[in-house]
């Protein structure tokens, strides 16, 4: 009996030592996914962030970035993070909404934001509550970025909303509510993943792609869809997230380094991406891109379309309370004294 009691004490002490010992740096690996092309601005920022994290974490910690959508579409990357195949990702709202639907309010409200300054104001006002929602879902937000305004790139010239009703739109496969709304208004969405865009427009499966100029240039979409409507339909908003499981396994020093690097990366992405909108358009124009700018009457049609979409979006694509909060903050920004 005495020997059994002694053995039990030894077992308990060993178990306690195991449970209380910190995770070794050698056991940590951060695998990050993104749709961003290799060597792009976004990919480079992720690599810089990784160097800062590895230096702080120390040991044999490893950091790997999977660009070009090699880990699947954004919804798939969100799933991979949940099951531990990825520890983090740089996602747009398309993927982020798979984690927390309220984030859709920053991207899925067409023609709402009139400037980057307006978007920045609204995001910062909503940021603490938004990041808390992500934390409750098991994800830490490290930084916020964006990738430019969505413009419409099409095979044939189009300027008015009705011009696009004869065309087939690329649509994110995971955004079923958006597809339903488009169909109800007489448009034809074709659900695909990002990797399918170029071959699909080349074969005629789709003939219009809502895209940022930077992506249209990098992916060569404009070469097959050489007509661009110059309209700031909506911003592409994104964030860099890691799972709380990966976060909790890091040393406090590494956590702080990662958060600092994430903030820096987000700021760099926002500033550089906004500059590259005009640069990308200029580069494409030199290679044959034709830019169409709506006149005042045509712009009224687009604004009327957006206004008609808001009631359909509220409570479907965007949760009603978040929808209302965004409009409240936009109103507050526009009421600020002009500088």
N, C-alpha and C positions, 0 to 999 in steps of 0.2 A: 504494500500500500504506500509506504514511504517513497519507494522508487518510482511508483506511478505518479505520485504528487510532484516529485522532483522533475520528472520528465515533462509533466504538464506545465510547470513553471518555466522550464527552458523553452518549450514550444511557444508559450505566450510571449516571452521576452523576445524571441526571434520574430514573431509575427508583429509585435509592436515596433521593432526596429525597422522592419520592412515597410510598414505603413507610414512611419514618420520620416523615412529617408526621402530626400528630395529627388525628383526625376533628374537623371544625369543629362548633361547637355548632349552627350553622344546619342541619347535616345530620341532627341527631338529632330523632327523634319517638318519643314513648312513647304507644302506643295500648293502652288498658286495657279489658278486657271484664268484665262482671259480670251476674249475674241480678238483682242488687238493684234495686229500683224507683228511679226518678228521684226525687231529693230525700229519699230515705230516709237513715237514719243511716249506712249503709254507703257510699252514693253521696257523701254530704257528706265523709266521711273520705277517700275517694279524691281528691276535689277539693282538699282541704287538703294532702294529700300531694303532689299535682302542683304546687301553688304553691311548696312548699318546694324541690322538685326543679328547677323552672324557674329560680328565683332563683339557685340554686347553679350550675346548668349554664351559664346566661347565653346570650348571643347570641340567635339566632332559634329556639331549641329550642321544640318544641311538645309539648303534653300533651293527650290527648283521652280521655275516659271514655265508654264505650258501655254505658249501663245497660239494665235491662229485658230482658236476654237478646237484645238486637238483633243480637248476633254469633252467635246460636245457643245450643244447650244447652251444658252444661259440657264434655262430651266434645268437642264441636265447637270450643269455645274453646281447649282443649288442642291440638287439631290445628292451629288457626289460628296459635297461638304457634310451633309447630314449623316452619311454612312461612313465618313472618315477617309474616303479616297482622296479628297482634297482637304486642306486645312484653311484655305482662303481663296478669294477670287476678286478680281476687278470686274464689276458688273454694272450694266445700265439698269434702268428701272425694269426692263423686261425680266431680268433675273432676280433683282431685289424684291419685286412684288411677289415672287414665289415664297419669300421668307416673311415679308411684312407688306400686305396689300396697300396700306395707306401711303406708301412712298410714291404710288402712281400719280398722286396729286401734283408732283413736281414736273411731270413729263407728259401726262395724258390729257392736258387741257389746251386744245389748239388755240393759237393766237391770243392766249391770255397774257403772257409776259411780253412786254414791249421792249425790254432791254435786259442786258446782263445784270445791270445794277438792281433792277427790280427783282430778278430771280434770286440774286445773292441776298437781298434784304429778307425775302420771304423764307428762303432756306434757313438762314441763320436764326430767324425768329422761331422756326419750327424744329430746329435741329435738336435741342435737348430732349424734347418729348419723343421725337422720331428715333433717336439713338437709344432711348430707354426701351422703346418697343422692340427694337432689334435685339437688345440685350436680353429681354424677357424671352425671346425666341431662340436664344443660344448663340448670338453673334455679336462681336465687337466691331463697331464702325471705326476705322482708322483714319479715314479722310474722304472728302467729297470732291468729285471732279465733274467735268462735263465735256462734251465732244462737239459742240457747235449746234447750229440750228438745222432742223430738218427742212430740206428742200425736196421738190419733186423732180426726179430725173426720168424722162420718158423717151420712147423711141420716136414718137411723133410730137409735133408742137402742140402745146395746150396751155391755156391761160385762165379760162373760166372754170368753175367747179363742174359744170355740166360737160365740159370737154373730156373729163376723165371718166365719165360714165361708160364710155365705149372701150375703156382700157381694163387690163387685168393687173391688179395691185399686188406687190409683195406684201405679205402680212406675217407677223410672228406666229408660229404654230401654236404657241401657248396662250395667245390672247384671243380667246374665244368670244369674249364680250365685244371686243372691238370688231371682230369679223361680223358678228350679228348686227351691230349698228350700221356698218358699212353696207351690208346687204339690204337692210331696211330702207336705206337712202338711195338705192339703185346702183351702188358700186359693186365691183367684183373682186373680193379679196382671194388670194391664193396662198394658203398657209404653207410656209417653208422655213427652213433654218438658214442662217447667214451663209453657210458654205454653199447653199443651193442657188444663191441669187444670180451669180454670173452665168452659170450654164443655163439657168431657167430663162434669163432674158435673151440669151443668145439663140435659144431654140423657140422662143415665142410663147413659152408657158406663162410668162408675165411680160408686160411691156411698160410698167412704171414702177419705180423704186423710191419710196420715201427714204432719204438718206442725207447724212451730213456731207458737205463738200469734201471733207478730208477722206471719209471712207470711200466716196465715189471715185476720188482720184487714186487712192491706194489700191482699191480693188479693180480698177479699170472699168467700172460700171458705165462711166460716161462714154466710153468708146462705142458701146452698143446702144446706149440711151443718151444721145447727145443734146437733148433739150432739157434745160433746167428752168423751173419756175422760181424766180427770186422772191420768195415769201418765207418769213420766219414762222413756219407752221407750229413748231414746238421745239424746246431745247432737249437735247439728249443729256440726261442727268445720270451720273453714276456714283458709285462709292466702292471703296476698298474695304472688304470685311474679312475677318477671321473667326473661326469657331471659338466659343468660350472654352471648349475642351483644350484646344491648342494654346489659347491665351493663358489659361490657368497653369499649364505645364511649364511656362517660361519663368525665368528669374525676374524679380522686380526690375532689375536694371535693363533686361532685354525688353520687358513690356514698355518701359518708358522710352527706350530707343525706338521701338517699333511705332509707338504712338506719335513721337516727334517726327520720324521719317514719313509716316503716313500723312500727317498734316502738310508737311513740305511737298510731298508728291502730289497731293490733291491740289494745292495752290499752283504748282508748276503746270499740272495738267490743265487747269482752268485758264491760266494766263496764256499758255502757249497754244492751246486748242482754239481759243478765241481769235488769236492773231492769224492762225493758219486757215481760218474760214476764207478770208479774202485772198490769201496767197494761193490756196487750192483752186479757187474759182479762176484766178488769173492764169494759173498754170494750165487748167483745162481749156480755157478760152483760146490759148495759143495752139492747142491741139484739136480745135474744131468744135468745142462746146458752144452752143447757142443759148444765150440767156434771154428769158422772157420776163419782163416786169409788168405786173398788172397795173392798169391805169386806175384812176379814182373810182370809176363806176364798177370795174371788175373787182377791186378791193372790197367794195361794199358787199358784193356777192359772197366773197370769202368770209367776211365778218358775220354776215347773216347766217352762213352755214355753221360757223363756229358757235354762234349763239343758239342755234337750233340743236346743236350737239350736247350742250351743257346739261340740260335736264335728263338726257339719256345716259350721260356719263355718271352723273351723281347717283350714288348707291349701287352702281354696277361696276364700272371700271375703277371708280374712286369711291371709297367709303364716304357716306354723306357727311359725317362730322369733320373729316379732313378736308373734303371739298369746301365746306363752309368756312373753315379756318383759312384756307388759302385765299379765298375771295376777300375775307376780312383783312388779311395782311396786305394784299394787293391794294385794297382801298386805303389802308393806313399809309402805305408808301406814297401813293399818289396825292395824299393830303399833306405830305411833308412840305415845308417851305422850300421853294426852289433855291438852289445854291448858286 
